[in-house]
Amino acid sequence: MFVGLVLFAAIVVAAIWFVGVYNNLVSTKHGVAQAWANIDVLLKQRHDELPKLVDTCKQYMHYEKDAFEGVLHARAAVMGASGSRNATALGKAETELRGELGKLFALAEAYPDLKANQSFGQLQQRISTLETGISDRRELYNDAVNHNNVSIEQFPGSVVAGFGGFRPFNLLQFDAGTTADVDVKALFGS
């Protein structure tokens, strides 16, 4: 009888342990999903602002068709990657969009009337604010991904993760080109 009680107690403790670890892994997985959703909100807001910026620029920059098309193409790539929840593709698309926006803002320097336009200034500030927010939320997302990945790789989480089918997530990384300065002289053929 005593052996039966000890065995029963051991099974109960193991079940409680398993449920606790499993619930922790579920919580970390949902933390990653929430962090992705937070990035997605800002991406959609920026997605909505970019056509307004392009339209405002078009009124002044009649000869810069490539710059507009580059921004709109990159914008579509970001939304496609975001919708697929592919962090690697989103990182590449974000790098492209940030480069195209940098080129557009650098070209805007050559148009004093555009720079003085209140709508352009507000849109440029709004997009800059969204970029800062995306960067902050990317950091939170990567923290959540790191916490998830460590939890499923460390013992005892690795045992439970194997049974529960938990998988690692990719970090959201942008290429080094995103932080590089835009070569304004090259843009103007100087």
N, C-alpha and C positions, 0 to 999 in steps of 0.2 A: 504494500500500500504506500509506504514511504517513497519507494523508488518511482511509483506511478505518479505521485504528487510532484516529485522533483522533475520528472520528465515532462509533465504537464506544465509546470512553471517555466521550464526552459523553453518549451514550445511557445508559450504565451509571450515571454520576453523576446524571443526571436521574431515573433510576428509583430510585436509592437515596434521593435527596432526596424524591421523591414518596412513597415508602414511609415514610420517617421522619416527614414531616408528617402523613400519613394515620394512622399509628399514634399520634401525639401527639393528634390529634383524637379518635380512638377512646378513648384513655385519659381525656381530659377529659370525654367524653360519659358514660363509665362512672363517673367521679367524681361527676357530677351524680346518676346513678342510685343510687349508694351513699349519698350524702348524703340523698336522699329516703327511702331505706330506713331510715336511722338515725332520721329524724323519725317515720316510720311506726311504728317499734317503740315509741317513747314515746307516740304517739297511741293505739296499741292498749292500752298499759298504763293510760293515763288512762281510756280507754273502759271498761275493766274495773273501775276503781275508782269511777266516778261512780254506778253503781246502788247500790253499798254506801253511799255518802255520802247519796244520796237516801233510801234505806231508813232509815238512822239518823236523818235529819232528820224523816222522816214520823212517827216514834214520838213526837216532841215538838211538831212544828209541824202541828197538825191542820187549820189554816185557810189554809195557804199552798200550795194545790194548783197555782196558776198558776206558782209558782216551780219546783216539781218538774217540771211539764210542760215549762217553758221549757228547763231543763237537759237533759232527756231528748230533746227535739226537736232542740236544738242539737248534742247528742252524735251523733245519727243523721246530721245534716247533715255534720259533720266526717268521720265514717267514710265517707260516700258520696263526698265530695270527695277524700278521701285515696285511696280505692280507684280513682278515675278518674285519679289523678295530675294533677289540674288545680290548679295553684298558685293561680290567681286565685280559683277557687271555694273552695279550702281557706282562703285568707286571709279571705274573707268569712265562712265558717262558723266559723273560729277566733275571729273578732271577736265573732260572736254568742254563742258558747259562753263566752268570757271574760266578756262582759257578764252573761250569765245566772248564771255562777258568782259573780261579784261581788255580784249581787243576792241570791243565796242566802246567801252568807256574811254580807252586811249584815243580812239578816233574822234570821240565827242569833243576832245580837247581842241580840235582844229575848227570847231564850229562855235564861235562865241555866242551866237544867238541861241543855240541849243543849250549851252551851259547856263545861260541866263534864264532859260525857260523854267518857270516854277513847277510845272508838271514833271519835267525831266528831273529836276532836283529832288522832288518828293519821291519819285519812283526810284531814283538811284539810292536815296537814303533808305527807302523801304527794303529794297533788295539787299543792300548792305546789312541791314538789321536782320533780315532773314538768313543771310549767309552766316552771321555770327551765331544765330540760334541753331542753325543746322550743325555748325561746328561743335557747339556745346552739347547738343543731343547726340551727335556722333560719339563724343567722348563717353556719355552715359551708356549708349548702346554697346560700345566696345567693352566697358566695364561689366555690363550684364553678360555679354558673350564670354568674357574671360571667367567670370564667376561660374557660369554654366559649364564651360569646358573643364575647368578645374574640378568642379563637383563630380562630373561623370568620369573623370580619369583617376581621381584619388580613391583609395580603399577607405571605406566600404562602399562608397557610391558607385564605383565601377562595377561591383557585383550586381547591385540593384539596377543600374543603368542597362546592363546587358539583358536582364530579364524584362525591363520595361521598354526597351527599344529607344532609349534616349540617345540623341546624336549631338555631336558638336556643331557649333555654328561658326561661320567665317566672320572675321573682323571686317569692319567697313573701313577701307583704307583708300586714300586718294594718292595718285602718283605725285612724285616730287615736283613735277611741273606746275602743280597748283600753287605752290608757294614761290615759284620763280617770278621775277619781275618781267613785265611785258616790255619787249624791245620796241619802243615807240618809234625810233628812227626807221626800223625795218618796216613798220606799218605804213609809213609815209614815203617809203622808197628813198629815203635820204642816205 
